[in-house]
Amino acid sequence: MKKSLILLIGIMLLLSGCHKAQETVNQSDSKIENSHKDSKAIIALYKEVDSLTQHGCMDRKKMQQFVNEAVDYAKLNPKDTLSPHFMLYAGINQMQVAFSSADEKQRREQALEAINILEKLRQNYPDYRNMIYAYYYKGQIYENLGMHQEAAKTYRALVERFPDTELGKSIAAYLQASGYEKSAEEIMQGFH
């Protein structure tokens, strides 16, 4: 796609011979080059954050930096195939930052921001191949915040959209076992 764009711009230059077209090509090449560099830097930052987390050395500041850079990249490059991946991992990292906070107010605000990131992912990339995890983590966040109705609604949406997946089947079973799929009377009957 990038090569096609550069080729197309090159042909336009040959045909027009216009100085203005040359400036446009130079600017376009620079944007493509910078975008490519930015994505590599974001991936490197993610790998560093993930490695630290897996070794029990969570660096909240670097995690937040990754979240901010990944979300900004997706905003600036909405058609880039990396953007939905960046949004998913930004949401997950924002969740981890939130639930590692000792301050209750900060924890809640950051968790709601993670939900917001995952919701933007769902809205902007509805056919993203890993969308099931956006639903799952969004449900987890709601549940950890004690927002059980929202969690159940999110889990139901996951099961509706991905009924034949292992995660979909597991969440369906979880909804039943946890009482989310039972009426108040059915739950009360279980106590008699």
C-alpha positions in Angstrom: 0.0 0.0 0.0 2.8 2.4 0.9 4.8 1.5 -2.2 1.7 2.0 -4.3 1.2 5.4 -2.8 4.8 6.4 -3.4 4.6 5.1 -7.0 1.4 7.0 -7.6 2.9 10.2 -6.3 6.0 9.7 -8.4 3.9 9.3 -11.6 2.1 12.5 -10.7 5.4 14.3 -10.4 6.5 13.1 -13.8 3.3 14.2 -15.5 2.9 17.6 -13.9 6.6 18.6 -13.3 5.2 21.0 -10.8 7.3 22.2 -7.9 4.2 22.0 -5.6 3.9 18.3 -6.3 7.5 17.7 -5.3 6.9 19.3 -1.9 3.8 17.1 -1.5 5.9 14.0 -2.2 8.6 15.0 0.2 6.0 15.6 3.0 4.2 12.4 2.3 7.5 10.3 2.3 8.4 12.0 5.6 5.0 11.1 7.2 5.3 7.5 6.1 8.8 7.2 7.4 8.0 8.9 10.7 4.9 6.7 11.1 7.0 3.6 10.6 9.6 4.7 13.1 6.9 5.6 15.6 5.3 2.1 15.4 8.7 0.4 15.9 9.3 2.6 19.0 5.9 1.8 20.4 6.4 -2.0 19.8 9.8 -1.8 21.5 8.2 0.1 24.5 5.5 -2.5 24.7 8.0 -5.4 24.7 10.0 -3.6 27.5 6.9 -3.0 29.6 5.6 -6.6 29.0 9.0 -8.1 29.9 9.2 -6.0 33.1 5.6 -7.0 34.1 6.3 -10.7 33.5 9.3 -10.5 35.8 7.3 -8.9 38.5 8.8 -5.4 38.0 5.8 -3.5 36.9 6.8 0.1 35.8 3.5 2.1 35.9 5.2 5.2 34.4 6.4 3.3 31.3 3.1 1.4 31.0 1.2 4.8 31.0 3.7 6.0 28.4 3.0 3.0 26.2 -0.8 3.6 26.6 -0.5 7.2 25.6 1.7 6.6 22.6 -0.3 3.6 21.4 -3.6 5.6 21.6 -2.0 8.6 19.9 -0.6 6.4 17.1 -4.0 4.9 16.5 -5.7 8.3 16.4 -3.1 9.6 13.9 -3.0 6.4 11.8 -6.5 4.9 11.9 -6.1 2.8 8.8 -2.8 1.3 9.9 -3.1 -2.4 10.6 -1.2 -2.0 13.8 -3.7 0.6 15.2 -6.3 -1.9 16.5 -3.5 -4.0 18.1 -2.1 -0.9 19.8 -5.6 0.0 21.1 -6.2 -3.5 22.6 -2.9 -3.6 24.4 -3.3 0.1 25.5 -6.6 -0.9 27.1 -5.1 -3.9 28.8 -2.1 -1.9 30.1 -4.4 0.9 31.2 -6.3 -1.7 33.2 -3.1 -3.0 34.8 -2.0 0.6 35.7 -5.5 1.2 37.2 -5.7 -1.8 39.4 -2.1 -1.4 40.6 -3.0 2.0 42.0 -3.4 2.3 45.8 -5.6 5.4 45.5 -9.2 4.4 45.0 -10.2 7.5 43.1 -7.3 7.2 40.7 -7.9 3.5 40.3 -11.5 4.1 39.3 -10.6 6.9 36.9 -7.9 4.9 35.2 -10.1 1.8 35.0 -12.8 3.8 33.3 -10.2 5.2 30.9 -9.3 1.6 30.0 -12.9 0.9 29.3 -13.0 4.0 27.1 -10.0 2.8 25.1 -11.5 -0.7 24.6 -14.9 0.8 23.6 -13.1 3.0 21.0 -11.4 -0.1 19.7 -14.8 -1.8 19.3 -16.3 1.3 17.6 -13.4 2.0 15.3 -12.4 -1.6 14.4 -15.6 -3.7 14.7 -14.1 -6.5 12.5 -10.8 -6.7 14.4 -9.8 -10.3 14.7 -9.0 -10.1 18.5 -12.1 -8.2 19.4 -13.2 -11.0 21.7 -10.5 -9.9 24.2 -11.7 -6.3 24.2 -15.1 -7.5 25.4 -13.5 -9.9 27.9 -11.2 -7.2 29.5 -13.9 -4.7 29.5 -16.1 -7.1 31.4 -13.3 -7.8 33.8 -12.8 -4.1 34.5 -16.5 -3.6 35.2 -16.5 -6.6 37.5 -13.4 -5.4 39.4 -15.1 -2.0 39.8 -18.2 -3.7 41.3 -20.3 -2.7 38.3 -21.9 -6.1 37.9 -24.7 -5.1 35.6 -22.3 -3.6 33.1 -20.0 -6.6 33.4 -22.9 -9.0 32.7 -24.1 -6.9 29.8 -20.5 -6.9 28.3 -20.1 -10.6 28.9 -23.5 -11.3 27.2 -22.4 -9.2 24.2 -19.2 -11.4 24.1 -21.2 -14.6 24.1 -23.7 -13.3 21.5 -20.9 -12.2 19.1 -18.5 -15.2 19.7 -20.8 -18.1 20.8 -18.7 -20.9 19.3 -15.3 -19.9 20.7 -13.8 -21.4 23.8 -13.8 -18.1 25.5 -17.5 -17.5 24.5 -18.5 -20.9 25.9 -16.5 -20.3 29.1 -18.1 -16.9 29.6 -21.5 -18.3 29.0 -20.9 -21.0 31.7 -19.5 -18.3 34.0 -22.6 -16.1 33.5 -24.8 -19.1 34.6 -22.6 -20.2 37.5 -22.3 -16.7 38.8 -26.0 -16.0 38.8 -25.9 -13.4 36.1 -28.2 -15.4 34.0 -30.7 -16.2 36.7 -33.6 -14.2 38.0 -33.8 -13.0 41.6 -36.3 -15.8 42.3 -34.0 -18.5 40.9 -31.1 -17.2 43.0 -33.2 -17.2 46.1 -34.4 -20.8 45.4 -30.8 -21.8 45.4 -30.5 -20.8 49.1 -33.4 -22.9 50.3 
